């Protein structure tokens, strides 16, 4: 029986076979059961969770945090500077400014010190482990079928999820007409250590693999009950698959998968009657102290990683940080003129202690170590309804309105839904759904990807220029930051910063086989 598991598979794209075996031969171990593979899955297949309550350059460069920059590049955030902090200090604002300002070389400290992109390396490391698990599980035919199916399904889901993240961070969004020629990311789905240089597969090839993995995951996870939200189940796999189909413009398939997810069980949390006052920790288990992304929320189907927004927006320090953008916040009061109250304004946000008209996306009395559901990667029931509604609207189906109402009656006070939704059709309906998606899924790793895919959508394309304000430290300790200007990101297709650069270490090692994305511009303050 072949049962060697390579427990360390670091940088499998940029380490030769000989070097790999020389460096890691001492880390070989042996698996003799599904239980052994399950432990590898928990330790190295799933994202590692971190209870840190601070942000530092060492955490970023060591990849303790998963892609925190993804949360500060879109139009849902703005800087929020208070106090006489030092611009060179390691606060959220200064550490994330290269990403917030879409700089030419984003992976550098505020002092200009460059560091390797850890996200690419970390995700491919996970994929390496998952490749081994998927290979080794075939050797344990004597083990219970349910155990083998569960482990296989989880590994397939995770591999598909990580390639979904990679291709949407480092490559162009999916366009059916050009996907076969657009450069994606390297693809490795074998457990073998290959002594070769890697190149970038097409976007089409990567998406085909993602769909294949997620479809297989759905099949293998069918009927399996997971005891925790930290292990993926069939419903969560279907929701991610429906999301991928949306990105591909496969509207019929997206509708089918989201409907199957809803039928399998996608409960919605009715915010009516739930006091979500910002007065305590999620760890108490009290509904009065909850946030939508919480371990006790009936909507959270799967979560992994860590809590990025708590670190970026935590209100307990007198330094520079981020807040929810005014543009986003205004969406929640859009229907107040009709006497309709959007309960997500209090369910999703808390008021700044420094300035009453500024809001943060996390209950600020909750420390990262107390939060048990993670915004770096979370799948909620609500997305299934949004995915289904979008897919239906793109097919010209009026049923999209009722699908959307099912969600909205749980979000507006007394279930009073804006009357303006009735009669919407075509582009107007699609834009309403996109706006609702922004309100519902803010700060859950959707907005940046959504902005990219809307820009290339064949039907009802929507491009947007993004503006980010910049603030200098205040002149007094309890004062507000001084506005200096803004960074501007031109619409997709006019600006190279909509793609993250391929790490330099990959370009160097692969000796011309790995092509870089278009060079970003030197971006100054306007």
Secondary structure as GFF3:
##gff-version 3
##sequence-region A 1 526
A	DSSP	beta_strand	4	6	.	.	.	ID=ss1
A	DSSP	alpha_helix	17	24	.	.	.	ID=ss2
A	DSSP	three_ten_helix	25	27	.	.	.	ID=ss3
A	DSSP	beta_strand	28	30	.	.	.	ID=ss4
A	DSSP	alpha_helix	34	40	.	.	.	ID=ss5
A	DSSP	pi_helix	41	45	.	.	.	ID=ss6
A	DSSP	alpha_helix	57	61	.	.	.	ID=ss7
A	DSSP	three_ten_helix	68	71	.	.	.	ID=ss8
A	DSSP	beta_strand	77	80	.	.	.	ID=ss9
A	DSSP	alpha_helix	92	100	.	.	.	ID=ss10
A	DSSP	alpha_helix	118	136	.	.	.	ID=ss11
A	DSSP	three_ten_helix	137	139	.	.	.	ID=ss12
A	DSSP	alpha_helix	145	170	.	.	.	ID=ss13
A	DSSP	alpha_helix	203	221	.	.	.	ID=ss14
A	DSSP	alpha_helix	234	248	.	.	.	ID=ss15
A	DSSP	alpha_helix	251	265	.	.	.	ID=ss16
A	DSSP	three_ten_helix	282	284	.	.	.	ID=ss17
A	DSSP	three_ten_helix	287	289	.	.	.	ID=ss18
A	DSSP	beta_strand	300	304	.	.	.	ID=ss19
A	DSSP	alpha_helix	308	313	.	.	.	ID=ss20
A	DSSP	beta_strand	321	324	.	.	.	ID=ss21
A	DSSP	alpha_helix	326	331	.	.	.	ID=ss22
A	DSSP	three_ten_helix	336	338	.	.	.	ID=ss23
A	DSSP	alpha_helix	344	348	.	.	.	ID=ss24
A	DSSP	beta_strand	350	351	.	.	.	ID=ss25
A	DSSP	beta_strand	359	360	.	.	.	ID=ss26
A	DSSP	three_ten_helix	368	370	.	.	.	ID=ss27
A	DSSP	beta_strand	377	380	.	.	.	ID=ss28
A	DSSP	alpha_helix	381	394	.	.	.	ID=ss29
A	DSSP	alpha_helix	399	408	.	.	.	ID=ss30
A	DSSP	three_ten_helix	413	415	.	.	.	ID=ss31
A	DSSP	three_ten_helix	419	421	.	.	.	ID=ss32
A	DSSP	alpha_helix	426	440	.	.	.	ID=ss33
A	DSSP	alpha_helix	447	456	.	.	.	ID=ss34
A	DSSP	beta_strand	466	472	.	.	.	ID=ss35
A	DSSP	beta_strand	482	489	.	.	.	ID=ss36
A	DSSP	three_ten_helix	496	498	.	.	.	ID=ss37
A	DSSP	alpha_helix	504	509	.	.	.	ID=ss38
###
